[in-house]
């Protein structure tokens, strides 16, 4: 039986979310590098896999899943314990609200600021950094009283979804010196058994 395939780009925070959860869950897979800088995600071959032309994509047998949030949910349900994606309504809602933060303030703030400074993307840096600071403020407030974003004693996919671009915030001109609770949370994620990093993420 062939291994699942992850269509991946090493410098993508969204791709790192998937590599990280796969590592934490101990799932073996085949990594296929797609160099988005040279147009690899826009080739006819890749567009046949994901018509959105984006990485990551996770192919498990006949199941082909794109979008990092969808892949995280799939992996949590297929391989993970209940704490990764709870079924109890309130616990599930708490995970979902932080997934929304990952796709809004973190994406349009922290990720875009990094994309401007690291990859030369033509976004509004000031606007992205302002939104990024708002995201860090919200995270700092939450993590000052909770070990994990959705609460409880164990991480969830909310933590995995938010982690990469928060940890990469300094690459977007947003140092974490004034966010001690955020830095401690990054350290807790890095201490999880099986943790894998990516270029640009410092150890805390």
N, C-alpha and C positions, 0 to 999 in steps of 0.2 A: 504494500500500500504506500503510495507516494505521500510525501510530507506536504502540509499546507504551504502555500507560497505567499510571501509578503512582498509586494511591489513598493519599494522604499527609496527614500533619499536621505542620506545620513544627516544633513544639516537641517532637516525639517523637524520642527518641534512636534507637529502633528504625527509624523512618522515615529518619532521617539516615544510618544505615548503608547503606541502599539508594541514596539520593541520592549519597552519597559514592562508592560503588563504580561506579555508572553514570557519574559524572563522570570517575573515574580511567580507566575503560574507553572513554570517548568515545562512549557510547551515547545517542542522542537518544530522548526520550520525551515523552509528554504527562502533565503533572502535574494530578491532580484532588484538590483540597483537601477533606478530610473533617474538619469541626470536631468532634472528639470531646467537647469541653466542652459543646456544645449538643445532644449526643445523635446527631450525624450518623452515627456508626458503628452505631447501633441502629435506623436507619430500615429499613423493609421493603425498600427498594431496595438498600441496602448489604448487608443480611443475605442477600439473594439472591446476592450476589457472594461474601461470606464469612460463613457461618453462625456463626462464632465472634465476629463483631462487633468485630473488631480491625483496626487498620492496622499495617503496610503491607500492601497487596495489589498484585501486579504482574500485569497482564493483557497477554499477548503473543499476539495472534491468538486462537485458541480455548483457549490455555493460560492458566489463571487460578491463580496461586500465592499462597498466604498463608503468613505466618510469615516473619520477617526472615531466620532462618537458612536456610530452604528457598530463599528468593529469592536470597540471597547465593550459595548453591551453584549454582543455576540460571544466574545471570549469569556466574559464574566459568567454568563449563563451556561456556556458549554463546558468550561473547565474549572470555574472558580467556586469557592465557598460562598454562602449566602451574603456575607458581609460586603462582597464586592458590588453587588447590585441587589439590594433587599427586595422582598416581595411585600412586606408589611407596608400599608399605604403611607403612613407618615414618614417612615424611614426612606422609602422610595422617593417621596416628594423632596426630602432634604438632599438626596443625591441629585435629583433632577435640577433643583434650583442652582446648584453649583456648576452643573454641566452648562446651564444657561449662561452663567458668568464666564465660563471658559470660551463660549462662542460669541460673547459680546464684548464686555470690557477688556478681557484679556486678549482676545483676538484683535480687536480694533485699536487697542491701546498698546499693550506690551509687545505683541507679535509684530504689529505694523511699525512701531518705533525701531525694533531690531531690523526689520526688512529694509527700512530706509538707510540705517547706518551700516549694516552688514552686507546688504545685497544691492544697494543703490535703487531701491524701488521708489517710485514717484509719489509717495503718500505725504500728507501734511505732518511733518515731524512734531511740531508744537502741539497740534491737536491730539496726535497719538500719545505723546508723552503725558499730556494732561489727563487723558482717559486712563493711561497706564497707572498714574499715581492714584487715581480714584480706585482702581482695582486693587492696588496694594493696600490702600487704606482700609477697604472693606475686608480684605483677607487678614490684615493685622488685627482688626477688631475681633474677628471671629476666632482666630488662632491664639489670641491672648487668653481665651477661656476654654478652648477645645484642642485636643491633640490632632484631630482629623476633621476635615471640613464638614462632613455630614454628621459629626458627633460620634459618640461611642468610643470603644476601645480599639477598633480595627479600621484600617483604611478602606476606602471604597473607590470605585472608578471616578468619583468626583475628584479625589486627590490626584489620580493619574492624569485626568484630563487637564487639570489646572497646572500641574507641576512644571512641564518643560519651559513654557514661556515665562513663568514666574522666575524660575531658576536662571533663565537667560536674560532677565531684565537688564542687568548691567550692559549687555551688548546693545541695548536700545537707549543707552544714556541714562538709565534709571538705577543707580546704585541702591543696594539693600541695607546700607549701614543703619538707617533709621527705622528699620522694620525687624526688630529682634524676634518677634513671634513668627514671622514669615521665615526667617533664617533658621530658627529651631525646627520648624516644620519641614523645611528642605532637608535638614539633617536627619529627621526621622524617616523620611522617604528613602534617603540614601542608605540608611541602616537596615532597611528591609532585606531579608534573605533573598538573594538572587538579583539585587539591584544592578542595573547597567546604566552607565552615563552616556553622555554624548559630548562632542566638542563644544566648548564654551561654558559648560556647567561646572562651577567651582565646587569643591568639597566644603561642607559646613559641619 
